[in-house]
Amino acid sequence: TSTLPGDYFALAHTSTSDATYLLIYNPHPVAVTARVTYVQPSGKGVKRTYALSAKQRIGLHVNADPFVIANTPHAAVVQTQDAARPLVAELSNYHGSGWPAGEATEGVRPSSTWLFAEGATGLSVNFQESFAIFNPSDEAVNVAMTFYGATGAVLLTKTVPISAGPGVTRVAVNPDLPTSEHSTRLVATGRDTGQPRGIVAERLMRWNSQIEGHRSAGVPA
């Protein structure tokens, strides 16, 4: 997967109980071809191309793609084959029997640093928090995660290694912070060079027996 401009998603599929859709819109008055890349945790990827006519919007059912493995985190990248005509992409996810809940997120560009103001585990509704981290580059990275309490005190630091990309991993927060309210900072550096490296990070929250939830890409810094 190249790091050319596009919309990057750290988590494009979650489980067989979810329905995940990738929505792509061509806002231009002429046809544009979209290139969609799905990436498995192993780094194996597949590219699909879709021709979008002027002003057209398409919806791709991610679960139905034969490359996508059930109950396995995948990343996705939506790029245009015409750099002068960027596309708009969002990812929507619906979960639970009868789809009682869902969430959506816009695509982002890779950054070496991501900030998240929201964060909670446990508490009265048993928040389950996790991060999806996508390394689109061909260099292995270390992702330093720092969790801060309400007063700014450091609650936890941990380093998540991700192999040479493209590669995607999922990090559960509850095992390290079972009951907490916090903000989070992620900083990625090359494992060999120590230099900043662009990644994509999303935070996922589920509660009430995993029925309700939301997700968000962080703020790049």
Buried (B, 14 or more C-beta within 10 A) or exposed (E): BEBEEBBBBBBBBBBEEBBBBBBBBBBBEEBBBBBBBBBBBEBEBEEEEBEBEEEBEBEBEBBEBEBBBEEBBBBBBBBBEBEEBBBBBBBBBBBBEEEEBBBBBEBBBBBBBBBBEBBBBBEEEBBBBBBBBBBBBEBBBBBBBBBBBEEEEEBBEEEBEBBBBBBBBBBEBBEBBEEBBBBBBBBBBBBEEEEBBBBBBBBBBBBEEBEBBBBBBBEBE
